[in-house]
Amino acid sequence: MFKYELRLADGDDAGTFDTADAGIQPGDQIRADGNRLYRVTAVVAVERIGEFVDAAESGVLEVEPL
């Protein structure tokens, strides 16, 4: 399972998105945060370093509401 933080272009928090799909790309449409529809505008990978880091979080998606 992959977990992404969602951010709007102005930096506001738009919730989180959980998916089994590791191939999220700019231009994809997703449903998240109470069944709201978003378009992905950018994907930012999160590098995790440390012995006790939970690997569930995969990155940050910049999104725009549709």
C-alpha positions, -999 to +999 in steps of 0.1 A: +000+000+000+012+035-008+003+066+011+006+101-002+002+135+013-019+158-008-010+195-013-026+223-033-004+245-054-006+273-028+008+248-001-025+241+016-031+206+029-056+185+010-055+154+031-040+120+022-044+094-005-039+056-001-035+034-031-021+001-043-009+018-075+028+028-072+027+045-106+009+078-099+019+104-125+011+141-132-022+143-151-038+113-133-071+119-116-077+105-081-105+104-056-095+113-021-105+131+011-142+123+013-146+112-024-133+145-038-119+145-073-084+159-079-059+161-108-023+153-099+000+182-111+033+170-095+047+140-077+074+146-051+092+115-037+099+114+000+133+100+009+132+083+043+164+077+063+164+060+096+162+027+113+127+030+127+109+048+098+076+033+086+078+028+049+041+034+043+044+070+031+055+073-005+055+110-012+036+141-018+012+148-046+005+183-057-031+184-068-058+207-081-095+201-073-118+192-102 
